[in-house]
Amino acid sequence: MQAMTLYFDGACPLCAAEIHLLAARNRRQLLRFVDLSKPNAELPCTVVCAQAMDNIHAILDDGGTLIGVPVFAEAYRRADLPLLAWLFSRPCLRWLLEPAYALFARHRARVSALAGPPLLRLAQWIFR
């Protein structure tokens, strides 16, 4: 299985909690992480920072680009979280997952301000 680089907003506590979980489960080193909130974040020419801040992006080692819900399915697969990978990859659930993620992404700052800090602390405590 090829590796994948995820581009995320490290200033978003909810996003940081998710990345903390994935990084803790990254035993096979199939995931790399680029924090777009850092001023020196390096992006491949296929990813525009503003777009990646609006929707999670990932680049596969073969150059393929994933955006939105498929990123989570592939990240969970590489982090050996098979149930989550299976759920996020179900075509029958895309009708629910795609609009739910779009809604979350649109209101990420507000949602993350409320739910993010306690979830990030929980993820850091569990995966020390």
C-alpha positions in Angstrom: 0.0 0.0 0.0 1.4 3.4 -1.0 1.9 6.2 1.5 -0.3 9.3 1.6 0.3 12.9 2.6 -2.6 14.7 4.4 -2.8 18.5 4.3 -4.7 19.9 7.4 -5.3 23.0 9.5 -3.2 22.5 12.7 -4.8 25.6 14.2 -8.2 23.8 14.2 -8.4 21.8 17.5 -10.8 19.3 16.0 -8.6 18.8 13.0 -5.6 18.5 15.2 -7.4 15.8 17.3 -8.1 13.8 14.2 -4.5 14.1 13.1 -3.2 13.2 16.6 -5.3 10.0 16.4 -4.1 9.1 12.9 -0.4 9.9 13.8 -0.7 7.6 16.9 -2.0 4.8 14.7 0.6 5.4 11.9 2.6 2.3 12.8 3.3 1.3 9.2 4.4 4.9 8.3 1.9 5.1 5.5 0.7 8.6 6.5 2.6 11.9 6.4 1.1 15.2 7.7 1.5 18.8 6.5 0.1 21.5 8.8 -1.1 24.3 6.6 -1.4 26.7 9.5 2.4 26.8 9.5 3.9 29.6 7.3 6.5 27.3 5.7 4.1 24.5 4.8 5.2 22.9 1.5 2.5 22.1 -1.0 2.8 20.1 -4.2 1.7 22.1 -7.3 -1.6 20.2 -7.4 -2.7 21.6 -4.0 -3.7 25.2 -3.4 -3.5 26.2 0.2 -6.8 28.0 0.3 -8.6 25.0 -1.2 -6.9 22.6 1.2 -8.0 24.8 4.1 -11.6 24.6 2.9 -11.6 20.8 2.4 -9.1 18.2 3.6 -6.7 17.1 0.8 -4.3 14.2 0.5 -1.8 13.3 -2.1 -0.9 9.6 -2.8 2.6 8.7 -3.5 1.6 7.9 -7.1 0.5 11.6 -7.5 -3.3 10.9 -7.1 -5.2 13.6 -5.2 -8.1 12.9 -2.8 -10.4 15.6 -1.4 -13.0 15.4 1.4 -14.6 12.2 2.6 -12.3 9.8 0.5 -9.3 11.2 2.4 -10.8 9.9 5.7 -11.5 6.4 4.2 -7.9 6.1 2.9 -6.3 7.6 6.1 -8.2 5.2 8.3 -7.2 2.3 6.1 -3.6 3.3 6.4 -3.9 3.9 10.2 -5.3 0.3 10.6 -8.8 1.5 11.6 -10.7 -0.9 9.4 -14.2 -0.2 10.7 -13.9 3.6 10.1 -12.2 2.9 6.7 -15.1 0.6 5.8 -17.8 3.2 6.9 -16.2 6.1 5.1 -15.7 4.1 1.9 -19.3 2.9 1.6 -21.0 4.2 -1.5 -24.4 3.9 0.1 -23.3 6.3 2.9 -21.8 8.9 0.5 -25.2 10.7 0.2 -24.9 11.4 4.0 -21.2 11.7 4.5 -20.5 14.2 1.7 -23.0 16.9 2.7 -22.2 16.3 6.4 -18.5 16.9 5.8 -19.3 19.9 3.5 -21.4 21.4 6.3 -18.7 20.7 8.9 -16.0 22.2 6.7 -18.0 25.3 6.1 -18.5 25.9 9.8 -15.3 24.2 11.0 -14.1 27.2 13.0 -17.2 27.4 15.1 -17.7 23.7 15.6 -14.0 23.3 16.4 -14.0 26.1 18.9 -16.7 24.3 20.9 -15.9 20.6 20.5 -12.2 20.7 19.4 -10.3 21.6 22.6 -11.8 18.8 24.8 -11.5 16.3 21.9 -7.9 17.3 21.3 -7.1 16.9 25.0 -8.8 13.5 25.0 -6.8 12.3 22.0 -3.6 13.6 23.5 -4.4 11.8 26.8 -5.3 8.5 25.1 -2.4 8.5 22.6 0.4 9.9 24.7 
